[in-house]
Amino acid sequence: MIVASVGNVLVWAVWLGAAFACLGSAVAVVSFTNPFYSALALIGNLGSLAVLYLLLSSEFVAAAQVLVYAGAVMVMFLFVIAYIGPRTESPWTGGPTWQTIGAVLAAGAILVEIVVAIGLKAGGSLSHSHHVDGAFGTPSYIGRLFLTDHLLAFEITSIVLLVAAIGGVILGAHSRTTADEVPSL
């Protein structure tokens, strides 16, 4: 009995640490003015999400999160940031833009969704359970879903990543030619 309660305390401690790390690194991603530091904070966010996936017994998804997103995709992001050069943005100057208004609206919608989910859970509407078989979450199950039911979304994601890489190269080439054309004093 004592061992079970110590295990529960440890799980809750890890969950709280990962949850606060996730929230803190997410705030850091959008608040840093240096894009390199934002990308490093995003790597921390992806790592804390992987810990949360491990707590949900989704080992494959956690490994994919670290290898694919925190590894390969973030290396590409850092390469593009290094290729474009040191440019800092000031997101809070000049008053609210359509992007700021959209972000506030999206955050409000997510907050409403959280409140509704908590209300439904407290009211007992979400108490029914579904049967989950042993193949759920395995690499073969996820691969079958990607290549059958969700093939279009999977291919669109690969095209979006390709366009992002091409856009990074174009932006880098544009910033190099703009810097070369500026006369030095």
Secondary structure, 3 states (H helix, E strand, C coil): CHHHHHHHHHHHHHHHHHHHHHHHHHHHHHHCCCHHHHHHHHHHHHHHHHHHHHHCCCHHHHHHHHHHHHHHHHHHHHHHHHHHCCCCCCCCCCCCCHHHHHHHHHHHHHHHHHHHHHHHHHHCCCCCCCCCCCCCCCHHHHHHHHHCCCHHHHHHHHHHHHHHHHHHHHHHHHHHHHHHHCCCC
